[in-house]
Every structure is written in C-alpha cells, then in structure tokens.
Amino acid sequence: MALGRFLTPIVRLDALSGNLWVKRDDLCGDPLGGNKVRALEFLLAGVKDDDVVVTVGSAGSTHALAVATYGTRLGARVLVGRWRQEMNDVSTKVEDRITRTAYRAPIFRTPVEAYAWAWMHHARGARSIAAGGSTPLGILGHVNAGLELIDQIDVGVMPQPTRVVVPLGTGGTAAGLALAFAIAERDITVVGARVVPKIIGRKGRVLGLARRTATLIEKYGETKVPRVRPEMVTVVDETYGGAYGRETDAGRAAASQLRATNRLTLDPTYTAKAFAHALEVAVREPTLFWLTFDSRILGKQ
C-alpha cells in the first residue's frame, strides 16, 4: 500500500559538526511522516473500507498515531489499546491526537490489560498490528529505507557514514537498517539509542528481528540473504533516562542546539535522546542521525 513519499532528503549539519548528517525521514509522508510510515506500507496492505485494525502502544505512542492516521484514511476502524506512561509536552499532544483520530483508544492501567483487549478484538477478526510495527513484514519497509540510503551514498549525496544512530524502541528500524547494510555489504554500524526498558530494547532482540526478516525475504525472494553480524549493531543504554517518556538533560540540550541551528524539532521521548548520542560520536567519525519524529504533529492541534 503506497503511503509514503520517497526518497527522503539528507541534510548536513555543518553548524554542529563537520561529521554529522540527518536523514529526514520525518518528511516521508503526509499528513504524518516518521519511520512508522515505511512499515505501514506493508502492514496495512489490502485494508478496505470498514475493516477493523487493532494495535497497542503507550498513551502517547507515535506508532499508535500513525496506525490511526493511515488506517482511518484507508477507511478502516482503528482500535488502539494503550497503557499509561510518563508524559511530557509532546506525548500529551500525541495522546490527544490519537484519541481524536482512532475509532476507539482506551487507556488501561497496564500493558497486559491493553494486550488482552487487543487480542480479544483480533480473535473477532480484526487485523492485528504489533506494537511499533516491529514484525518481519513491517521491517521490510526499513530494509527499503537502508537500501535507499545506500543509493544516496553511491550518487554522492553524502559520504558513507561509520555509524547510523537511531532511537531504539521495539527495534524494527534498527533491524531493518542493519539488514540492508548487510545485503549491500557495507561496513556501517547501526547504533540504537535505547529509550525503552532493557527487556525490550536489547541487541539480541534487534538481531533476532533482522534474522527473521532475512528468512522472510528468502522465503519469497528465493535468494540467499546475508545475516546481520553482532558487531553490526550497538545498543547505547545511557540514553534511556530511567523511564519511557522521561526527558534527559542531554536530550534537552541536543534538541535545543538542533532547533537553533537548523530549525528542526525533536521529541523528548525518542529523537532528542538519540540525537544527543549522535552529537557525541560525530566528534570522532562520520555519523548519520535518522530522524524518525515528524514535528508537524505539534502544529496541527
């Protein structure tokens, strides 16, 4: 299902570092961009008027908002089971937009209750989309994203980076990019800046998702797909901040610098934390920051 607008541009952040670029995946769709659009091109394929789509996420989940936005545009009734999180200004605005966009979006006390509610609707025939869209089918969209980057590197849009820094939540974006770099035989490390509890944001989970996605491609493509080697993925734990949605001083400072120099807005839950780490590593080596948050969310209330 064609939902996005590709290629997304790459911008050099000269005012901050001669070694730092940003991949503007926030511009990949309309009315809402961000990394989830690429996964939803696969996960919403075949959705028709009056279909029911169900997903889960935290109260201010941008994944939930993307599913509600594009599922509704395709004519589906989108149900979102949510659970409480530590809120900030951005997640509060996202929470409100989910409530206004989805067909139903109750907030439960715990993730277990939200999952049980979603599974009940799935058993009744609703199409179920996993939290974050991080299944092998959805990750195909992020493999495409990584190969898109390789094409841009090859035509000279930017030099090949040593590292690509992404926020690490459910792991789909990191897994897809790493698999793309393995397929293209490029020595690029994917750095996941963890923003969720460690039980979810784990290197082993990313590698497992990449492996399962490679198996899916082999099943339908009838060709051998390289596997992501462990050294191709790094997880940074210190970006977490102690709770999902909790702002960090480093993230706040990094977001302020990017806003002042390039008029780009980051969210404190995901992208501000990841960009703070990208600034650190860009001191030593060519680095690409993958912008997954569409700040237009903040301007359409």
Secondary structure as the mmCIF struct_conf table of DSSP 4:
data_model
#
loop_
_struct_conf.conf_type_id
_struct_conf.id
_struct_conf.beg_label_comp_id
_struct_conf.beg_label_asym_id
_struct_conf.beg_label_seq_id
_struct_conf.end_label_comp_id
_struct_conf.end_label_asym_id
_struct_conf.end_label_seq_id
STRN STRN1 GLY A 4 GLY A 4
BEND BEND1 LEU A 7 LEU A 7
HELX_LH_PP_P HELX_LH_PP_P1 THR A 8 PRO A 9
STRN STRN2 ILE A 10 ARG A 12
TURN_TY1_P TURN_TY1_P1 ASP A 14 LEU A 16
TURN_TY1_P TURN_TY1_P2 GLY A 18 ASN A 19
STRN STRN3 LEU A 20 LYS A 23
HELX_RH_3T_P HELX_RH_3T_P1 ASP A 25 LEU A 27
BEND BEND2 CYS A 28 CYS A 28
STRN STRN4 GLY A 29 GLY A 29
BEND BEND3 ASP A 30 PRO A 31
BEND BEND4 GLY A 34 GLY A 34
TURN_TY1_P TURN_TY1_P3 ASN A 35 ASN A 35
HELX_RH_AL_P HELX_RH_AL_P1 LYS A 36 LEU A 43
TURN_TY1_P TURN_TY1_P4 LEU A 44 GLY A 46
TURN_TY1_P TURN_TY1_P5 ASP A 49 ASP A 50
STRN STRN5 VAL A 52 SER A 58
TURN_TY1_P TURN_TY1_P6 ALA A 59 GLY A 60
HELX_RH_AL_P HELX_RH_AL_P2 THR A 62 ARG A 73
TURN_TY1_P TURN_TY1_P7 LEU A 74 GLY A 75
STRN STRN6 ARG A 77 TRP A 83
HELX_RH_AL_P HELX_RH_AL_P3 ASP A 89 THR A 101
BEND BEND5 ALA A 102 TYR A 103
STRN STRN7 ARG A 104 ARG A 104
STRN STRN8 ILE A 107 PHE A 108
BEND BEND6 ARG A 109 THR A 110
HELX_RH_AL_P HELX_RH_AL_P4 PRO A 111 ALA A 123
TURN_TY1_P TURN_TY1_P8 ARG A 124 GLY A 125
HELX_LH_PP_P HELX_LH_PP_P2 ALA A 126 ALA A 126
STRN STRN9 ARG A 127 ILE A 129
HELX_RH_3T_P HELX_RH_3T_P2 ALA A 131 GLY A 133
BEND BEND7 THR A 135 THR A 135
HELX_RH_AL_P HELX_RH_AL_P5 PRO A 136 ASP A 154
TURN_TY1_P TURN_TY1_P9 VAL A 155 GLY A 156
BEND BEND8 VAL A 157 MET A 158
HELX_LH_PP_P HELX_LH_PP_P3 PRO A 159 PRO A 161
BEND BEND9 THR A 162 THR A 162
STRN STRN10 ARG A 163 LEU A 168
BEND BEND10 GLY A 169 GLY A 171
HELX_RH_AL_P HELX_RH_AL_P6 GLY A 172 ILE A 183
TURN_TY1_P TURN_TY1_P10 ALA A 184 GLU A 185
STRN STRN11 THR A 189 ARG A 194
BEND BEND11 VAL A 196 VAL A 196
TURN_TY1_P TURN_TY1_P11 LYS A 198 ILE A 200
BEND BEND12 GLY A 201 GLY A 201
HELX_RH_AL_P HELX_RH_AL_P7 LYS A 203 GLY A 221
BEND BEND13 THR A 223 THR A 223
HELX_LH_PP_P HELX_LH_PP_P4 PRO A 226 ARG A 229
HELX_RH_3T_P HELX_RH_3T_P3 PRO A 230 MET A 232
STRN STRN12 VAL A 233 VAL A 236
TURN_TY1_P TURN_TY1_P12 GLU A 238 THR A 239
BEND BEND14 TYR A 240 TYR A 240
BEND BEND15 GLY A 242 ALA A 243
TURN_TY1_P TURN_TY1_P13 TYR A 244 GLY A 245
HELX_RH_AL_P HELX_RH_AL_P8 ASP A 249 ASN A 262
TURN_TY1_P TURN_TY1_P14 PRO A 268 TYR A 270
HELX_RH_AL_P HELX_RH_AL_P9 THR A 271 VAL A 281
TURN_TY1_P TURN_TY1_P15 ALA A 282 ARG A 284
BEND BEND16 GLU A 285 GLU A 285
STRN STRN13 THR A 287 TRP A 290
HELX_RH_3T_P HELX_RH_3T_P4 SER A 295 GLY A 299
#
